[in-house]
Amino acid sequence: MSTGDTDQKKCRCGYERSHPWIVPKPSYSIWGWILVGFGISHPPVAVRFECDKCGEVFETITGRDSLKHHIYR
Ligand SMILES: [Zn+2]
């Protein structure tokens, strides 16, 4: 079931994902770490959005389709 979730989650400071204080922290599988270590872009298995100011992790993305949009080097 799709909820069509468009609500922007916010940390306790009120910052959304797109705010400069918000740092995406990707988590990779072992294989993913190897690929990324070689400089090969690879989708993470999860991305946590952490506020650099208050340290709160207010959102975690684990969906495969969503993660395609979160490839980091
Ligand atoms: Zn915050």
N, CA, C, O and the ligand as a Tripos MOL2 file, in Angstrom:
@<TRIPOS>MOLECULE
protein
  293   291    74     0     0
PROTEIN
NO_CHARGES

@<TRIPOS>ATOM
      1 N           0.8520   -1.2020    0.0000 N.3       1 MET1
      2 CA          0.0000    0.0000    0.0000 C.3       1 MET1
      3 C           0.8850    1.2490    0.0000 C.2       1 MET1
      4 O           1.8110    1.3660    0.8030 O.2       1 MET1
      5 N           0.5940    2.1560   -0.8910 N.am      2 SER2
      6 CA          1.3750    3.3810   -0.9430 C.3       2 SER2
      7 C           0.6890    4.4750   -0.1340 C.2       2 SER2
      8 O          -0.5120    4.7090   -0.2750 O.2       2 SER2
      9 N           1.4460    5.1210    0.6900 N.am      3 THR3
     10 CA          0.8790    6.1790    1.5140 C.3       3 THR3
     11 C           1.0490    7.5400    0.8470 C.2       3 THR3
     12 O           0.4530    8.5270    1.2790 O.2       3 THR3
     13 N           1.8750    7.5890   -0.2220 N.am      4 GLY4
     14 CA          2.1320    8.8700   -0.8670 C.3       4 GLY4
     15 C           2.7030    9.8650    0.1110 C.2       4 GLY4
     16 O           2.2480   11.0060    0.1960 O.2       4 GLY4
     17 N           3.7000    9.4260    0.8470 N.am      5 ASP5
     18 CA          4.2540   10.2230    1.9310 C.3       5 ASP5
     19 C           5.0270   11.4170    1.3930 C.2       5 ASP5
     20 O           6.1320   11.2740    0.8700 O.2       5 ASP5
     21 N           4.4400   12.5780    1.5280 N.am      6 THR6
     22 CA          5.1420   13.7790    1.0810 C.3       6 THR6
     23 C           5.4950   14.6750    2.2620 C.2       6 THR6
     24 O           6.0830   15.7410    2.0860 O.2       6 THR6
     25 N           5.1380   14.2430    3.4500 N.am      7 ASP7
     26 CA          5.4640   15.0470    4.6250 C.3       7 ASP7
     27 C           6.9750   15.0910    4.8170 C.2       7 ASP7
     28 O           7.6470   14.0600    4.7930 O.2       7 ASP7
     29 N           7.4890   16.2820    5.0050 N.am      8 GLN8
     30 CA          8.9040   16.4280    5.2820 C.3       8 GLN8
     31 C           9.1230   16.2450    6.7700 C.2       8 GLN8
     32 O           8.5640   16.9720    7.5910 O.2       8 GLN8
     33 N           9.9410   15.2660    7.1020 N.am      9 LYS9
     34 CA         10.2630   15.0930    8.5100 C.3       9 LYS9
     35 C          11.3140   16.1160    8.9190 C.2       9 LYS9
     36 O          12.1250   16.5610    8.1060 O.2       9 LYS9
     37 N          11.2810   16.4660   10.1640 N.am     10 LYS10
     38 CA         12.1980   17.4890   10.6480 C.3      10 LYS10
     39 C          12.8440   17.0380   11.9460 C.2      10 LYS10
     40 O          12.2690   16.2680   12.7160 O.2      10 LYS10
     41 N          14.0380   17.5310   12.1660 N.am     11 CYS11
     42 CA         14.6880   17.2680   13.4460 C.3      11 CYS11
     43 C          14.1300   18.2400   14.4730 C.2      11 CYS11
     44 O          13.2510   19.0460   14.1680 O.2      11 CYS11
     45 N          14.6450   18.1560   15.6820 N.am     12 ARG12
     46 CA         14.0890   19.0040   16.7390 C.3      12 ARG12
     47 C          14.3720   20.4870   16.5220 C.2      12 ARG12
     48 O          13.7190   21.3420   17.1210 O.2      12 ARG12
     49 N          15.3600   20.7960   15.6520 N.am     13 CYS13
     50 CA         15.6030   22.2110   15.3250 C.3      13 CYS13
     51 C          14.6270   22.7110   14.2670 C.2      13 CYS13
     52 O          14.5150   23.9140   14.0340 O.2      13 CYS13
     53 N          13.9170   21.7720   13.6230 N.am     14 GLY14
     54 CA         12.9760   22.1630   12.5880 C.3      14 GLY14
     55 C          13.5810   22.1490   11.1950 C.2      14 GLY14
     56 O          13.0080   22.7060   10.2600 O.2      14 GLY14
     57 N          14.7510   21.5070   11.0530 N.am     15 TYR15
     58 CA         15.3840   21.4580    9.7470 C.3      15 TYR15
     59 C          14.9140   20.2410    8.9730 C.2      15 TYR15
     60 O          14.7390   19.1530    9.5210 O.2      15 TYR15
     61 N          14.7140   20.4620    7.6730 N.am     16 GLU16
     62 CA         14.3210   19.3730    6.7860 C.3      16 GLU16
     63 C          15.5620   18.7890    6.1290 C.2      16 GLU16
     64 O          16.6720   19.3040    6.2640 O.2      16 GLU16
     65 N          15.3320   17.6890    5.4110 N.am     17 ARG17
     66 CA         16.3940   16.9860    4.7030 C.3      17 ARG17
     67 C          17.3010   17.8880    3.8810 C.2      17 ARG17
     68 O          18.5170   17.6970    3.8440 O.2      17 ARG17
     69 N          16.6920   18.8840    3.2150 N.am     18 SER18
     70 CA         17.4460   19.6920    2.2670 C.3      18 SER18
     71 C          18.2860   20.7680    2.9500 C.2      18 SER18
     72 O          19.0680   21.4530    2.2900 O.2      18 SER18
     73 N          18.1320   20.9210    4.2660 N.am     19 HIS19
     74 CA         18.8760   21.9640    4.9650 C.3      19 HIS19
     75 C          20.3610   21.6120    5.0560 C.2      19 HIS19
     76 O          20.7150   20.4480    5.2440 O.2      19 HIS19
     77 N          21.2300   22.6200    4.9220 N.am     20 PRO20
     78 CA         22.6790   22.3510    4.9680 C.3      20 PRO20
     79 C          23.1460   21.6700    6.2540 C.2      20 PRO20
     80 O          24.1620   20.9750    6.2410 O.2      20 PRO20
     81 N          22.4360   21.8510    7.3490 N.am     21 TRP21
     82 CA         22.8290   21.2010    8.6050 C.3      21 TRP21
     83 C          22.5720   19.6980    8.5830 C.2      21 TRP21
     84 O          23.1640   18.9340    9.3450 O.2      21 TRP21
     85 N          21.6760   19.3020    7.6910 N.am     22 ILE22
     86 CA         21.2940   17.8960    7.6620 C.3      22 ILE22
     87 C          22.2800   17.1060    6.8020 C.2      22 ILE22
     88 O          22.4640   17.3900    5.6190 O.2      22 ILE22
     89 N          22.9000   16.1190    7.4210 N.am     23 VAL23
     90 CA         23.9330   15.3440    6.7490 C.3      23 VAL23
     91 C          23.4260   13.9320    6.4930 C.2      23 VAL23
     92 O          23.0880   13.2080    7.4300 O.2      23 VAL23
     93 N          23.3710   13.5370    5.2120 N.am     24 PRO24
     94 CA         22.9850   12.1520    4.9340 C.3      24 PRO24
     95 C          24.1300   11.2000    5.2570 C.2      24 PRO24
     96 O          25.2650   11.4160    4.8330 O.2      24 PRO24
     97 N          23.8240   10.1490    6.0080 N.am     25 LYS25
     98 CA         24.8480    9.1700    6.3920 C.3      25 LYS25
     99 C          24.4940    7.8270    5.7560 C.2      25 LYS25
    100 O          23.6720    7.0790    6.2850 O.2      25 LYS25
    101 N          25.1150    7.5330    4.6270 N.am     26 PRO26
    102 CA         24.7960    6.2710    3.9670 C.3      26 PRO26
    103 C          25.4240    5.0840    4.6710 C.2      26 PRO26
    104 O          26.5240    5.1840    5.2140 O.2      26 PRO26
    105 N          24.7290    3.9720    4.6600 N.am     27 SER27
    106 CA         25.2690    2.7150    5.1510 C.3      27 SER27
    107 C          25.3590    1.7600    3.9710 C.2      27 SER27
    108 O          24.4200    1.6330    3.1860 O.2      27 SER27
    109 N          26.4930    1.0940    3.8570 N.am     28 TYR28
    110 CA         26.6750    0.1860    2.7380 C.3      28 TYR28
    111 C          26.8100   -1.2470    3.2360 C.2      28 TYR28
    112 O          27.1780   -1.5070    4.3820 O.2      28 TYR28
    113 N          26.5020   -2.1470    2.3410 N.am     29 SER29
    114 CA         26.8400   -3.5350    2.5980 C.3      29 SER29
    115 C          28.3550   -3.6700    2.4740 C.2      29 SER29
    116 O          29.0270   -2.7460    2.0150 O.2      29 SER29
    117 N          28.8890   -4.8090    2.8780 N.am     30 ILE30
    118 CA         30.3330   -5.0280    2.7520 C.3      30 ILE30
    119 C          30.7730   -4.8160    1.3060 C.2      30 ILE30
    120 O          31.7560   -4.1270    1.0320 O.2      30 ILE30
    121 N          30.0320   -5.4160    0.4030 N.am     31 TRP31
    122 CA         30.3480   -5.2840   -1.0290 C.3      31 TRP31
    123 C          30.2460   -3.8240   -1.4600 C.2      31 TRP31
    124 O          31.0630   -3.3450   -2.2460 O.2      31 TRP31
    125 N          29.2480   -3.1230   -0.9480 N.am     32 GLY32
    126 CA         29.0890   -1.7160   -1.2810 C.3      32 GLY32
    127 C          30.2800   -0.8920   -0.8300 C.2      32 GLY32
    128 O          30.7390   -0.0090   -1.5560 O.2      32 GLY32
    129 N          30.7890   -1.1750    0.3750 N.am     33 TRP33
    130 CA         31.9610   -0.4510    0.8850 C.3      33 TRP33
    131 C          33.1660   -0.6760   -0.0280 C.2      33 TRP33
    132 O          33.9470    0.2410   -0.2840 O.2      33 TRP33
    133 N          33.3010   -1.9020   -0.5080 N.am     34 ILE34
    134 CA         34.4330   -2.2060   -1.3930 C.3      34 ILE34
    135 C          34.3270   -1.3880   -2.6760 C.2      34 ILE34
    136 O          35.2970   -0.7730   -3.1200 O.2      34 ILE34
    137 N          33.1290   -1.3930   -3.2640 N.am     35 LEU35
    138 CA         32.9380   -0.6450   -4.5120 C.3      35 LEU35
    139 C          33.1750    0.8440   -4.2940 C.2      35 LEU35
    140 O          33.8740    1.4920   -5.0730 O.2      35 LEU35
    141 N          32.5920    1.3730   -3.2380 N.am     36 VAL36
    142 CA         32.7420    2.7990   -2.9520 C.3      36 VAL36
    143 C          34.2060    3.1180   -2.6530 C.2      36 VAL36
    144 O          34.7050    4.1870   -3.0060 O.2      36 VAL36
    145 N          34.8930    2.1660   -1.9910 N.am     37 GLY37
    146 CA         36.3180    2.3410   -1.7010 C.3      37 GLY37
    147 C          37.1460    2.4550   -2.9690 C.2      37 GLY37
    148 O          38.1870    3.1120   -2.9860 O.2      37 GLY37
    149 N          36.6810    1.8170   -4.0220 N.am     38 PHE38
    150 CA         37.3610    1.9070   -5.3120 C.3      38 PHE38
    151 C          36.8770    3.0930   -6.1320 C.2      38 PHE38
    152 O          37.3090    3.2910   -7.2680 O.2      38 PHE38
    153 N          35.9800    3.8800   -5.5520 N.am     39 GLY39
    154 CA         35.4920    5.0640   -6.2510 C.3      39 GLY39
    155 C          34.3520    4.7630   -7.1990 C.2      39 GLY39
    156 O          34.0500    5.5570   -8.0900 O.2      39 GLY39
    157 N          33.7180    3.6160   -7.0100 N.am     40 ILE40
    158 CA         32.5880    3.2380   -7.8640 C.3      40 ILE40
    159 C          31.2960    3.5560   -7.1190 C.2      40 ILE40
    160 O          31.0760    3.0860   -6.0030 O.2      40 ILE40
    161 N          30.4510    4.3570   -7.7520 N.am     41 SER41
    162 CA         29.1880    4.7060   -7.1100 C.3      41 SER41
    163 C          28.3310    3.4690   -6.9180 C.2      41 SER41
    164 O          28.2270    2.6180   -7.8010 O.2      41 SER41
    165 N          27.7230    3.3880   -5.7530 N.am     42 HIS42
    166 CA         26.9250    2.2120   -5.4230 C.3      42 HIS42
    167 C          25.8390    2.6560   -4.4610 C.2      42 HIS42
    168 O          26.1150    3.3850   -3.5080 O.2      42 HIS42
    169 N          24.6110    2.2280   -4.6980 N.am     43 PRO43
    170 CA         23.5540    2.6540   -3.7820 C.3      43 PRO43
    171 C          23.7470    2.0520   -2.4020 C.2      43 PRO43
    172 O          24.0550    0.8660   -2.2840 O.2      43 PRO43
    173 N          23.5730    2.8380   -1.3730 N.am     44 PRO44
    174 CA         23.6850    2.3200   -0.0060 C.3      44 PRO44
    175 C          22.4910    1.4340    0.3430 C.2      44 PRO44
    176 O          21.4720    1.4510   -0.3480 O.2      44 PRO44
    177 N          22.6240    0.6670    1.4140 N.am     45 VAL45
    178 CA         21.4910   -0.1610    1.8690 C.3      45 VAL45
    179 C          20.5450    0.6570    2.7360 C.2      45 VAL45
    180 O          19.3790    0.3030    2.9060 O.2      45 VAL45
    181 N          21.0570    1.7480    3.2800 N.am     46 ALA46
    182 CA         20.2250    2.6340    4.0910 C.3      46 ALA46
    183 C          20.8850    4.0030    4.1490 C.2      46 ALA46
    184 O          22.1080    4.1200    4.0790 O.2      46 ALA46
    185 N          20.0710    5.0220    4.2770 N.am     47 VAL47
    186 CA         20.5960    6.3680    4.4690 C.3      47 VAL47
    187 C          19.9080    6.9640    5.6820 C.2      47 VAL47
    188 O          18.6800    6.9990    5.7590 O.2      47 VAL47
    189 N          20.7070    7.4330    6.6280 N.am     48 ARG48
    190 CA         20.1470    8.1060    7.7980 C.3      48 ARG48
    191 C          20.3800    9.5970    7.6380 C.2      48 ARG48
    192 O          21.4740   10.0250    7.2690 O.2      48 ARG48
    193 N          19.3650   10.3790    7.9120 N.am     49 PHE49
    194 CA         19.5050   11.8270    7.8440 C.3      49 PHE49
    195 C          19.7130   12.3400    9.2590 C.2      49 PHE49
    196 O          18.8220   12.2750   10.1060 O.2      49 PHE49
    197 N          20.9030   12.8480    9.4880 N.am     50 GLU50
    198 CA         21.2860   13.2810   10.8220 C.3      50 GLU50
    199 C          21.5320   14.7790   10.8400 C.2      50 GLU50
    200 O          22.1720   15.3240    9.9400 O.2      50 GLU50
    201 N          21.0300   15.4290   11.8520 N.am     51 CYS51
    202 CA         21.2510   16.8630   12.0050 C.3      51 CYS51
    203 C          22.6150   17.0770   12.6410 C.2      51 CYS51
    204 O          22.9160   16.5190   13.6970 O.2      51 CYS51
    205 N          23.4370   17.8930   11.9860 N.am     52 ASP52
    206 CA         24.7750   18.1470   12.4970 C.3      52 ASP52
    207 C          24.7400   19.0290   13.7380 C.2      52 ASP52
    208 O          25.7200   19.1130   14.4770 O.2      52 ASP52
    209 N          23.6230   19.6770   13.9570 N.am     53 LYS53
    210 CA         23.5130   20.6140   15.0700 C.3      53 LYS53
    211 C          23.0460   19.9070   16.3430 C.2      53 LYS53
    212 O          23.6840   20.0170   17.3900 O.2      53 LYS53
    213 N          21.9290   19.1810   16.2440 N.am     54 CYS54
    214 CA         21.3940   18.5420   17.4500 C.3      54 CYS54
    215 C          21.7200   17.0500   17.5000 C.2      54 CYS54
    216 O          21.5110   16.4000   18.5240 O.2      54 CYS54
    217 N          22.2310   16.5120   16.3960 N.am     55 GLY55
    218 CA         22.6400   15.1170   16.3950 C.3      55 GLY55
    219 C          21.5050   14.1310   16.2570 C.2      55 GLY55
    220 O          21.7060   12.9210   16.3610 O.2      55 GLY55
    221 N          20.3250   14.6400   16.0260 N.am     56 GLU56
    222 CA         19.1760   13.7440   15.9290 C.3      56 GLU56
    223 C          19.1070   13.1030   14.5460 C.2      56 GLU56
    224 O          19.2080   13.7880   13.5280 O.2      56 GLU56
    225 N          18.9360   11.7860   14.5210 N.am     57 VAL57
    226 CA         18.6410   11.0900   13.2720 C.3      57 VAL57
    227 C          17.1330   11.0350   13.1610 C.2      57 VAL57
    228 O          16.4700   10.2710   13.8620 O.2      57 VAL57
    229 N          16.6040   11.8470   12.2780 N.am     58 PHE58
    230 CA         15.1430   11.9900   12.2510 C.3      58 PHE58
    231 C          14.4960   11.2270   11.1210 C.2      58 PHE58
    232 O          13.2710   11.1270   11.0610 O.2      58 PHE58
    233 N          15.3090   10.6800   10.2150 N.am     59 GLU59
    234 CA         14.7160    9.9050    9.1310 C.3      59 GLU59
    235 C          15.7140    8.8780    8.6330 C.2      59 GLU59
    236 O          16.9100    9.1530    8.5330 O.2      59 GLU59
    237 N          15.2140    7.6950    8.3230 N.am     60 THR60
    238 CA         16.0450    6.6490    7.7450 C.3      60 THR60
    239 C          15.3500    6.1150    6.5060 C.2      60 THR60
    240 O          14.1660    5.7790    6.5330 O.2      60 THR60
    241 N          16.1010    6.0430    5.4280 N.am     61 ILE61
    242 CA         15.5530    5.5170    4.1800 C.3      61 ILE61
    243 C          16.1630    4.1520    3.9290 C.2      61 ILE61
    244 O          17.3840    4.0010    3.9430 O.2      61 ILE61
    245 N          15.3320    3.1720    3.7020 N.am     62 THR62
    246 CA         15.8540    1.8420    3.4140 C.3      62 THR62
    247 C          15.2560    1.2540    2.1360 C.2      62 THR62
    248 O          15.6980    0.2010    1.6740 O.2      62 THR62
    249 N          14.2730    1.9140    1.5710 N.am     63 GLY63
    250 CA         13.6200    1.3900    0.3710 C.3      63 GLY63
    251 C          14.5580    1.3980   -0.8300 C.2      63 GLY63
    252 O          15.2330    2.3930   -1.0940 O.2      63 GLY63
    253 N          14.5950    0.2890   -1.5500 N.am     64 ARG64
    254 CA         15.5160    0.1620   -2.6740 C.3      64 ARG64
    255 C          15.2840    1.2560   -3.7150 C.2      64 ARG64
    256 O          16.2430    1.8300   -4.2310 O.2      64 ARG64
    257 N          14.0310    1.5470   -4.0250 N.am     65 ASP65
    258 CA         13.7460    2.5520   -5.0360 C.3      65 ASP65
    259 C          14.1650    3.9440   -4.5750 C.2      65 ASP65
    260 O          14.6800    4.7410   -5.3590 O.2      65 ASP65
    261 N          13.9390    4.2230   -3.3000 N.am     66 SER66
    262 CA         14.3250    5.5300   -2.7770 C.3      66 SER66
    263 C          15.8310    5.6830   -2.7810 C.2      66 SER66
    264 O          16.3480    6.7730   -3.0260 O.2      66 SER66
    265 N          16.5410    4.5950   -2.5110 N.am     67 LEU67
    266 CA         17.9930    4.6720   -2.3750 C.3      67 LEU67
    267 C          18.6840    4.9290   -3.7000 C.2      67 LEU67
    268 O          19.8240    5.3920   -3.7290 O.2      67 LEU67
    269 N          18.0040    4.6320   -4.7960 N.am     68 LYS68
    270 CA         18.5970    4.9250   -6.1020 C.3      68 LYS68
    271 C          18.8950    6.4100   -6.2400 C.2      68 LYS68
    272 O          19.7720    6.8130   -7.0040 O.2      68 LYS68
    273 N          18.1560    7.2170   -5.4910 N.am     69 HIS69
    274 CA         18.3410    8.6610   -5.5740 C.3      69 HIS69
    275 C          19.3840    9.1530   -4.5780 C.2      69 HIS69
    276 O          19.6330   10.3520   -4.4610 O.2      69 HIS69
    277 N          19.9870    8.2070   -3.8620 N.am     70 HIS70
    278 CA         20.9310    8.6050   -2.8180 C.3      70 HIS70
    279 C          22.2640    7.8970   -2.9990 C.2      70 HIS70
    280 O          22.7420    7.1950   -2.1070 O.2      70 HIS70
    281 N          22.8440    8.0930   -4.1540 N.am     71 ILE71
    282 CA         24.1500    7.4820   -4.4040 C.3      71 ILE71
    283 C          25.2250    8.5210   -4.0900 C.2      71 ILE71
    284 O          25.2540    9.6110   -4.6600 O.2      71 ILE71
    285 N          26.0970    8.1490   -3.1720 N.am     72 TYR72
    286 CA         27.1600    9.0660   -2.7720 C.3      72 TYR72
    287 C          28.5070    8.4670   -3.1360 C.2      72 TYR72
    288 O          28.6520    7.2600   -3.3270 O.2      72 TYR72
    289 N          29.4570    9.3340   -3.2220 N.am     73 ARG73
    290 CA         30.8080    8.8790   -3.5190 C.3      73 ARG73
    291 C          31.6310    8.8720   -2.2570 C.2      73 ARG73
    292 O          32.8090    8.5180   -2.2910 O.2      73 ARG73
    293 ZN         18.6200   19.5010   14.5930 Zn       74 ZN74
@<TRIPOS>BOND
     1     1     2 1
     2     2     3 1
     3     3     4 2
     4     3     5 am
     5     5     6 1
     6     6     7 1
     7     7     8 2
     8     7     9 am
     9     9    10 1
    10    10    11 1
    11    11    12 2
    12    11    13 am
    13    13    14 1
    14    14    15 1
    15    15    16 2
    16    15    17 am
    17    17    18 1
    18    18    19 1
    19    19    20 2
    20    19    21 am
    21    21    22 1
    22    22    23 1
    23    23    24 2
    24    23    25 am
    25    25    26 1
    26    26    27 1
    27    27    28 2
    28    27    29 am
    29    29    30 1
    30    30    31 1
    31    31    32 2
    32    31    33 am
    33    33    34 1
    34    34    35 1
    35    35    36 2
    36    35    37 am
    37    37    38 1
    38    38    39 1
    39    39    40 2
    40    39    41 am
    41    41    42 1
    42    42    43 1
    43    43    44 2
    44    43    45 am
    45    45    46 1
    46    46    47 1
    47    47    48 2
    48    47    49 am
    49    49    50 1
    50    50    51 1
    51    51    52 2
    52    51    53 am
    53    53    54 1
    54    54    55 1
    55    55    56 2
    56    55    57 am
    57    57    58 1
    58    58    59 1
    59    59    60 2
    60    59    61 am
    61    61    62 1
    62    62    63 1
    63    63    64 2
    64    63    65 am
    65    65    66 1
    66    66    67 1
    67    67    68 2
    68    67    69 am
    69    69    70 1
    70    70    71 1
    71    71    72 2
    72    71    73 am
    73    73    74 1
    74    74    75 1
    75    75    76 2
    76    75    77 am
    77    77    78 1
    78    78    79 1
    79    79    80 2
    80    79    81 am
    81    81    82 1
    82    82    83 1
    83    83    84 2
    84    83    85 am
    85    85    86 1
    86    86    87 1
    87    87    88 2
    88    87    89 am
    89    89    90 1
    90    90    91 1
    91    91    92 2
    92    91    93 am
    93    93    94 1
    94    94    95 1
    95    95    96 2
    96    95    97 am
    97    97    98 1
    98    98    99 1
    99    99   100 2
   100    99   101 am
   101   101   102 1
   102   102   103 1
   103   103   104 2
   104   103   105 am
   105   105   106 1
   106   106   107 1
   107   107   108 2
   108   107   109 am
   109   109   110 1
   110   110   111 1
   111   111   112 2
   112   111   113 am
   113   113   114 1
   114   114   115 1
   115   115   116 2
   116   115   117 am
   117   117   118 1
   118   118   119 1
   119   119   120 2
   120   119   121 am
   121   121   122 1
   122   122   123 1
   123   123   124 2
   124   123   125 am
   125   125   126 1
   126   126   127 1
   127   127   128 2
   128   127   129 am
   129   129   130 1
   130   130   131 1
   131   131   132 2
   132   131   133 am
   133   133   134 1
   134   134   135 1
   135   135   136 2
   136   135   137 am
   137   137   138 1
   138   138   139 1
   139   139   140 2
   140   139   141 am
   141   141   142 1
   142   142   143 1
   143   143   144 2
   144   143   145 am
   145   145   146 1
   146   146   147 1
   147   147   148 2
   148   147   149 am
   149   149   150 1
   150   150   151 1
   151   151   152 2
   152   151   153 am
   153   153   154 1
   154   154   155 1
   155   155   156 2
   156   155   157 am
   157   157   158 1
   158   158   159 1
   159   159   160 2
   160   159   161 am
   161   161   162 1
   162   162   163 1
   163   163   164 2
   164   163   165 am
   165   165   166 1
   166   166   167 1
   167   167   168 2
   168   167   169 am
   169   169   170 1
   170   170   171 1
   171   171   172 2
   172   171   173 am
   173   173   174 1
   174   174   175 1
   175   175   176 2
   176   175   177 am
   177   177   178 1
   178   178   179 1
   179   179   180 2
   180   179   181 am
   181   181   182 1
   182   182   183 1
   183   183   184 2
   184   183   185 am
   185   185   186 1
   186   186   187 1
   187   187   188 2
   188   187   189 am
   189   189   190 1
   190   190   191 1
   191   191   192 2
   192   191   193 am
   193   193   194 1
   194   194   195 1
   195   195   196 2
   196   195   197 am
   197   197   198 1
   198   198   199 1
   199   199   200 2
   200   199   201 am
   201   201   202 1
   202   202   203 1
   203   203   204 2
   204   203   205 am
   205   205   206 1
   206   206   207 1
   207   207   208 2
   208   207   209 am
   209   209   210 1
   210   210   211 1
   211   211   212 2
   212   211   213 am
   213   213   214 1
   214   214   215 1
   215   215   216 2
   216   215   217 am
   217   217   218 1
   218   218   219 1
   219   219   220 2
   220   219   221 am
   221   221   222 1
   222   222   223 1
   223   223   224 2
   224   223   225 am
   225   225   226 1
   226   226   227 1
   227   227   228 2
   228   227   229 am
   229   229   230 1
   230   230   231 1
   231   231   232 2
   232   231   233 am
   233   233   234 1
   234   234   235 1
   235   235   236 2
   236   235   237 am
   237   237   238 1
   238   238   239 1
   239   239   240 2
   240   239   241 am
   241   241   242 1
   242   242   243 1
   243   243   244 2
   244   243   245 am
   245   245   246 1
   246   246   247 1
   247   247   248 2
   248   247   249 am
   249   249   250 1
   250   250   251 1
   251   251   252 2
   252   251   253 am
   253   253   254 1
   254   254   255 1
   255   255   256 2
   256   255   257 am
   257   257   258 1
   258   258   259 1
   259   259   260 2
   260   259   261 am
   261   261   262 1
   262   262   263 1
   263   263   264 2
   264   263   265 am
   265   265   266 1
   266   266   267 1
   267   267   268 2
   268   267   269 am
   269   269   270 1
   270   270   271 1
   271   271   272 2
   272   271   273 am
   273   273   274 1
   274   274   275 1
   275   275   276 2
   276   275   277 am
   277   277   278 1
   278   278   279 1
   279   279   280 2
   280   279   281 am
   281   281   282 1
   282   282   283 1
   283   283   284 2
   284   283   285 am
   285   285   286 1
   286   286   287 1
   287   287   288 2
   288   287   289 am
   289   289   290 1
   290   290   291 1
   291   291   292 2
@<TRIPOS>SUBSTRUCTURE
     1 MET1         2 RESIDUE 1 A MET
     2 SER2         6 RESIDUE 1 A SER
     3 THR3        10 RESIDUE 1 A THR
     4 GLY4        14 RESIDUE 1 A GLY
     5 ASP5        18 RESIDUE 1 A ASP
     6 THR6        22 RESIDUE 1 A THR
     7 ASP7        26 RESIDUE 1 A ASP
     8 GLN8        30 RESIDUE 1 A GLN
     9 LYS9        34 RESIDUE 1 A LYS
    10 LYS10       38 RESIDUE 1 A LYS
    11 CYS11       42 RESIDUE 1 A CYS
    12 ARG12       46 RESIDUE 1 A ARG
    13 CYS13       50 RESIDUE 1 A CYS
    14 GLY14       54 RESIDUE 1 A GLY
    15 TYR15       58 RESIDUE 1 A TYR
    16 GLU16       62 RESIDUE 1 A GLU
    17 ARG17       66 RESIDUE 1 A ARG
    18 SER18       70 RESIDUE 1 A SER
    19 HIS19       74 RESIDUE 1 A HIS
    20 PRO20       78 RESIDUE 1 A PRO
    21 TRP21       82 RESIDUE 1 A TRP
    22 ILE22       86 RESIDUE 1 A ILE
    23 VAL23       90 RESIDUE 1 A VAL
    24 PRO24       94 RESIDUE 1 A PRO
    25 LYS25       98 RESIDUE 1 A LYS
    26 PRO26      102 RESIDUE 1 A PRO
    27 SER27      106 RESIDUE 1 A SER
    28 TYR28      110 RESIDUE 1 A TYR
    29 SER29      114 RESIDUE 1 A SER
    30 ILE30      118 RESIDUE 1 A ILE
    31 TRP31      122 RESIDUE 1 A TRP
    32 GLY32      126 RESIDUE 1 A GLY
    33 TRP33      130 RESIDUE 1 A TRP
    34 ILE34      134 RESIDUE 1 A ILE
    35 LEU35      138 RESIDUE 1 A LEU
    36 VAL36      142 RESIDUE 1 A VAL
    37 GLY37      146 RESIDUE 1 A GLY
    38 PHE38      150 RESIDUE 1 A PHE
    39 GLY39      154 RESIDUE 1 A GLY
    40 ILE40      158 RESIDUE 1 A ILE
    41 SER41      162 RESIDUE 1 A SER
    42 HIS42      166 RESIDUE 1 A HIS
    43 PRO43      170 RESIDUE 1 A PRO
    44 PRO44      174 RESIDUE 1 A PRO
    45 VAL45      178 RESIDUE 1 A VAL
    46 ALA46      182 RESIDUE 1 A ALA
    47 VAL47      186 RESIDUE 1 A VAL
    48 ARG48      190 RESIDUE 1 A ARG
    49 PHE49      194 RESIDUE 1 A PHE
    50 GLU50      198 RESIDUE 1 A GLU
    51 CYS51      202 RESIDUE 1 A CYS
    52 ASP52      206 RESIDUE 1 A ASP
    53 LYS53      210 RESIDUE 1 A LYS
    54 CYS54      214 RESIDUE 1 A CYS
    55 GLY55      218 RESIDUE 1 A GLY
    56 GLU56      222 RESIDUE 1 A GLU
    57 VAL57      226 RESIDUE 1 A VAL
    58 PHE58      230 RESIDUE 1 A PHE
    59 GLU59      234 RESIDUE 1 A GLU
    60 THR60      238 RESIDUE 1 A THR
    61 ILE61      242 RESIDUE 1 A ILE
    62 THR62      246 RESIDUE 1 A THR
    63 GLY63      250 RESIDUE 1 A GLY
    64 ARG64      254 RESIDUE 1 A ARG
    65 ASP65      258 RESIDUE 1 A ASP
    66 SER66      262 RESIDUE 1 A SER
    67 LEU67      266 RESIDUE 1 A LEU
    68 LYS68      270 RESIDUE 1 A LYS
    69 HIS69      274 RESIDUE 1 A HIS
    70 HIS70      278 RESIDUE 1 A HIS
    71 ILE71      282 RESIDUE 1 A ILE
    72 TYR72      286 RESIDUE 1 A TYR
    73 ARG73      290 RESIDUE 1 A ARG
    74 ZN74       293 GROUP 0 **** ****
